[in-house]
Structures are given as structure tokens and as C-alpha cells.
Amino acid sequence: MTHRLIDLKMKKYHGKLILFGEYSMIFGSEALLTPYYSVFGEWSSVINRPSETALESNANIRKFYDYLCNDDTFKVLDLRRLGMELDAGLFLDSNIPLGYGVGSSGALVAAIFDRYKLIEINEIPKLKDFLAKMECYFHGSSSGMDPLQCYLGKPFILRQKTKDKGQQLTILDDDFMSEDIHIFLIDTKIKSPTAPLVERFKKLREDTSYLDKFDNEYVPLVSKCIKSMTDKKDDEFFNYLSQLSKLQLKLLFHTIPEETKNFFLTNINKDGFQVKLCGAGGGGFLLGFTKNIEKTNNYWQDTEYHIYWVK
């Protein structure tokens, strides 16, 4: 008897944007994430929506299912039901682009956990660690932040670890930033897997001089960007963002394609916008911030790159 698929389109799992904290959050820095509401995944059935994409999604989830079945950690998931529903044609109908740093794997992990969890994990650090272990299948290592964002579906700050406390999560309202700041994405047209970039970063951190610069210059700047943005101090924010962009060029050079490096030298006063990494980098999207939509549009309309407005 074929398993019947029910409650498929009950919830959307939106993409995510790491506004600040990519790479540094792997080692416990602050991070600010927000949903990317324009893209999402939702459960569907190959029978209801037959296509090559649907069949490919079903096959890819089946491989992930095999990974989950081979680790006792995931016994808190109803994997028997997942297997039966995959046999019945379950797939994740998603328009989140792959290799673009906006949460395609995070949305899938969140969707599987949400649909098949046998128990609630109410402590955020434990939930983040569990989702991270799930997402390791895709990236080799994971902070758990992407699937946590996709699961919660709200903007949040993950506070820095201290000697006395682990990381604390603060949920934000949608108006957490100044209404005068607008966010856009720049499509580099380059797809890039996350895992090799993260592994290269970990290798770089083995050098003590690199580690010192990253922990004592880059990480504090991430916190300053987050604080000035959420305090709605726009001038301070763009000053810190400019410093962060240039530091990304120096310390995360391996994540920035050669043809896009000049974008990281743009200036809010001269060019009308500022650019930084979006996710792991290597291509995909770049993240832009501006106070002047018209000036920004005029700049990009004469280039080969397409931009998408987020806010």
C-alpha cells in the first residue's frame, strides 16, 4: 500500500541572508541573520508536480536520508516515515538558488527536521548543534546557523561566547535596521560549493599571524557592524562596513572572485553603496547596502551584473 502524503504545503522555509558573521561565527563570534523572503522551499509530491527537477530533488533527499540513517544521532527523527514518503514521491519544491549563499541546504535541513522531529529541542545551542550535524552532509562542516535561520524564520543575533555563557540568541523584529538603509544582492553568475572554501579558511587559521588579525581585527569589526546597524546609527554603520569590506579582501581573499574584487573597494559617499560577502562567497551573490536606490540602480544598469532588491 502506497503511503499517503499529507500536509505538504503547510509551511514555507525561506532562504537566509547572513548580514554579518560569515566565517567568524564558526568560531563563536556574533552573527546577524535575516530571512530572505523572496525565495523558499515547501514540501510537494512528484505525483502532483511531475518534472525532472522534482525527481532530482527526491533522489538527492534520498541520499541525505541514507546519511541520516547511518548515524544514531538522528534517531530523534522519524526516518521510517521519511523513507516511506520519499517512496511516495516526496520532494522539496524550492526556488532557492544552489551555490549562491542564501540557504538552499539550510532550508532542506530545516524542512526535514520540522516535519520529522519526534521530540522538540527547545534549547537553542542544542538545536543549532543538531541542525549543524545534519547540514555537515552538504558542507563537510557547519555552524548550524543557516538551518537555524530557515527553521525559525525570523531575524536574529547570535551573541558572542563568553567565559561565563555560551552563545545567546536574540530574536529581532523585522524593523531591526534603519528604514533608510536598503539591501540588495549582486549576481556574480558563479556557482560555488561551500565546503572547499570553509576548509581553506580553517587552514589559513593555522597561521598564528592570520589568526591574530582575524580574531583581533575582523571579529570586533563584525560586532561593531551589528551594533551600529541595530542601533540605527547609519553613519557609524557605513564606516564600519567599509572597513569590514576591505578586511574581507585581505583575510578572505580566497572567497572573492578576481573579477569582483573592485566591488569591495566601493564607497558609500562616492559610489552610493557598499559591498561585502554573502555566505561563503566564491561567487554566488554579493551583499550590497545603500541609502540611495536611484544612484545604485544607475551604477549597476551599465554593468553585466544583475541586482535583486531585498529591502
C-alpha positions in Angstrom: 0.0 0.0 0.0 1.4 3.4 -1.0 2.0 5.9 1.8 -0.3 8.9 1.5 1.4 12.3 1.6 -0.5 14.9 3.7 0.1 18.4 5.0 2.6 19.2 2.3 2.2 22.9 1.8 1.6 23.9 5.4 4.8 26.0 5.7 7.4 27.8 3.6 11.1 27.5 4.5 12.6 30.8 3.4 16.2 31.4 2.3 18.5 33.2 4.6 21.0 36.1 4.5 24.0 36.3 6.8 24.2 40.0 7.1 27.3 39.7 9.3 29.3 36.8 10.8 30.1 34.6 7.8 33.2 32.5 8.7 33.8 34.2 12.1 30.6 32.6 13.6 32.2 29.2 13.0 34.4 30.0 15.9 31.8 31.7 18.1 31.7 35.4 17.0 28.5 37.4 16.9 26.3 36.9 13.8 23.2 38.7 12.4 20.9 36.7 10.1 17.6 37.5 8.4 15.2 35.6 6.2 15.4 36.1 2.5 11.6 36.1 2.0 11.8 36.2 -1.9 12.9 32.6 -2.1 11.7 29.5 -0.2 11.1 25.7 -0.3 8.0 23.8 0.5 7.1 20.1 0.5 5.4 18.7 -2.6 4.8 15.5 -4.4 6.2 14.2 -7.7 2.8 12.9 -8.5 1.2 16.3 -8.1 4.1 18.2 -9.8 6.0 15.8 -12.1 9.2 17.2 -13.5 12.9 16.4 -13.9 13.6 18.9 -11.1 11.1 17.1 -8.8 12.7 13.7 -9.5 16.2 15.1 -8.9 15.1 16.6 -5.6 13.6 13.3 -4.5 16.8 11.5 -5.4 19.0 14.0 -3.6 16.9 13.8 -0.5 17.1 10.0 -0.6 20.9 10.3 -0.5 20.6 12.6 2.5 18.2 10.1 4.1 20.8 7.4 3.8 23.3 9.6 5.6 20.8 10.2 8.4 20.0 6.5 8.7 23.7 5.7 9.3 24.1 7.8 12.4 22.3 7.1 15.8 22.3 10.9 16.5 19.4 11.2 14.1 17.1 8.7 15.9 15.1 11.7 17.1 13.8 12.0 13.6 11.1 9.7 12.2 13.3 8.3 9.4 10.9 5.4 8.7 8.2 7.9 7.8 10.7 10.0 5.7 11.7 6.8 3.8 8.1 5.9 3.1 7.2 9.4 2.0 10.2 9.5 -0.4 8.9 6.3 -1.9 5.6 8.0 -2.3 7.2 10.9 -4.3 8.1 13.5 -1.7 10.4 16.3 -2.8 11.2 19.9 -1.7 9.8 22.3 -4.3 12.3 25.1 -3.9 13.3 28.3 -5.8 16.4 28.9 -3.6 19.4 29.0 -5.9 22.1 26.4 -5.3 25.6 27.6 -4.6 24.6 31.2 -4.0 25.0 31.5 -0.2 21.3 32.0 0.5 20.4 28.8 2.3 19.4 26.1 -0.1 20.8 23.3 2.1 19.7 25.1 5.2 16.1 25.2 4.1 16.1 21.5 3.3 17.6 20.6 6.7 15.1 22.9 8.5 12.2 21.3 6.5 13.2 17.8 7.3 13.8 18.5 11.0 10.4 20.3 11.2 8.4 17.6 9.5 10.1 14.5 11.0 11.2 15.5 14.5 10.0 13.1 17.2 10.9 15.5 20.1 11.2 19.2 20.5 14.7 20.7 21.1 13.9 23.8 23.0 17.5 24.9 23.9 18.9 27.0 21.1 22.5 25.9 21.4 21.5 22.2 21.3 19.1 22.8 18.4 21.8 24.7 16.5 24.3 21.9 17.1 21.8 19.2 16.0 21.0 21.1 12.8 24.7 21.6 12.2 25.3 17.9 12.3 22.6 17.4 9.8 24.0 20.0 7.5 27.5 18.6 7.7 26.3 16.2 4.9 26.4 19.1 2.5 29.3 21.2 3.6 31.7 18.9 5.5 31.3 21.2 8.5 28.5 23.6 9.5 27.9 26.2 12.2 24.2 25.3 12.1 23.2 28.9 11.7 21.8 28.6 8.2 19.3 25.8 9.0 18.5 27.5 12.4 17.6 30.7 10.5 15.5 28.8 8.0 13.8 26.9 10.8 13.0 29.9 13.0 12.1 32.2 10.1 12.9 35.4 11.9 15.8 37.8 12.1 18.2 37.1 15.0 21.5 37.9 16.5 23.6 35.1 17.9 25.7 36.7 20.7 29.4 36.0 21.1 30.5 33.3 23.5 32.0 34.4 26.8 33.8 32.6 29.6 30.6 32.5 31.6 28.0 32.0 28.9 27.6 30.1 25.7 26.1 31.8 22.6 22.8 33.5 23.3 20.2 34.1 20.6 18.2 37.3 20.4 15.1 37.4 18.1 14.7 40.7 16.3 11.6 42.5 14.9 11.6 42.9 11.1 12.3 46.6 11.5 15.6 46.0 13.3 17.5 48.3 10.9 17.1 51.8 9.7 14.4 52.4 7.1 17.0 54.5 5.2 19.3 51.5 4.6 18.4 49.3 1.6 19.9 45.8 0.9 20.5 44.3 -2.5 22.1 41.2 -3.9 24.6 41.2 -6.8 24.5 38.1 -9.0 28.1 37.1 -9.9 26.8 34.3 -12.1 29.3 32.0 -10.5 28.1 28.9 -8.6 30.4 27.9 -5.8 30.4 25.0 -3.3 30.8 25.9 0.3 32.9 23.1 1.7 36.3 23.8 -0.1 36.1 27.5 0.9 35.5 26.6 4.6 38.3 24.1 4.6 40.7 26.7 3.1 39.7 29.2 5.8 40.4 26.6 8.5 43.8 26.0 7.0 44.5 29.8 6.9 43.7 30.0 10.7 46.5 27.6 11.4 48.9 30.5 10.8 49.3 32.5 14.0 49.7 35.9 12.4 46.5 35.3 10.3 44.7 34.1 13.4 45.7 37.2 15.4 44.4 39.5 12.6 41.2 37.7 12.2 40.3 37.3 15.9 41.5 40.8 17.0 40.6 42.9 14.0 37.9 41.2 11.9 35.7 39.7 14.7 35.4 43.0 16.7 34.5 44.8 13.4 31.7 42.3 12.8 30.3 43.1 16.3 30.6 46.9 15.5 28.7 46.5 12.3 25.9 44.5 14.0 25.6 47.0 16.9 25.6 50.1 14.7 23.1 48.6 12.3 20.6 47.5 15.1 21.2 50.8 16.9 20.2 52.5 13.6 23.3 54.7 13.6 23.7 54.8 9.9 26.9 56.9 9.5 28.7 54.7 12.0 27.4 51.6 10.3 28.7 52.5 6.9 32.1 53.5 8.3 32.5 50.1 10.0 31.1 48.3 6.9 33.7 50.0 4.7 36.4 48.8 7.0 35.0 45.2 7.0 34.8 45.1 3.2 38.4 46.0 2.9 39.4 43.5 5.6 37.5 40.7 3.8 39.6 41.5 0.7 42.7 40.9 2.8 41.7 38.0 5.0 39.1 36.2 3.0 40.7 36.7 -0.4 40.2 33.1 -1.4 36.4 33.6 -1.3 36.3 36.6 -3.6 36.5 36.0 -7.4 39.1 38.2 -9.1 36.6 40.0 -11.3 34.5 41.1 -8.3 37.3 42.4 -6.1 36.9 46.1 -7.1 33.3 46.0 -5.7 34.8 45.6 -2.2 36.6 49.0 -2.7 33.4 50.9 -3.4 32.4 53.7 -1.1 29.0 54.9 0.2 29.9 58.5 -0.4 31.5 58.1 -3.9 29.5 55.2 -5.4 26.4 55.3 -3.2 26.7 51.7 -1.9 29.0 49.3 -0.1 29.6 45.6 -0.8 30.5 42.6 1.3 30.4 38.8 1.1 27.1 36.9 1.2 27.5 33.5 2.8 30.7 31.6 2.0 31.5 33.6 -1.1 33.4 32.1 -4.0 30.8 33.6 -6.3 27.0 33.3 -5.9 25.6 36.6 -4.6 27.4 39.5 -3.1 25.6 41.6 -0.5 25.1 45.4 -1.0 24.0 48.1 1.3 22.9 51.6 0.2 20.9 54.7 1.2 20.4 55.8 -2.4 18.4 53.3 -4.6 18.4 55.5 -7.7 22.2 56.0 -7.6 22.7 52.3 -7.0 20.4 51.3 -9.9 22.2 53.7 -12.2 25.6 52.3 -11.3 24.6 48.6 -12.0 22.5 49.1 -15.1 25.6 49.8 -17.1 27.3 46.6 -16.0 26.9 42.9 -16.9 25.6 42.1 -13.4 22.0 41.9 -12.3 20.9 43.1 -8.8 18.0 42.0 -6.7 16.5 44.3 -4.0 15.9 42.6 -0.7 14.8 45.6 1.4 
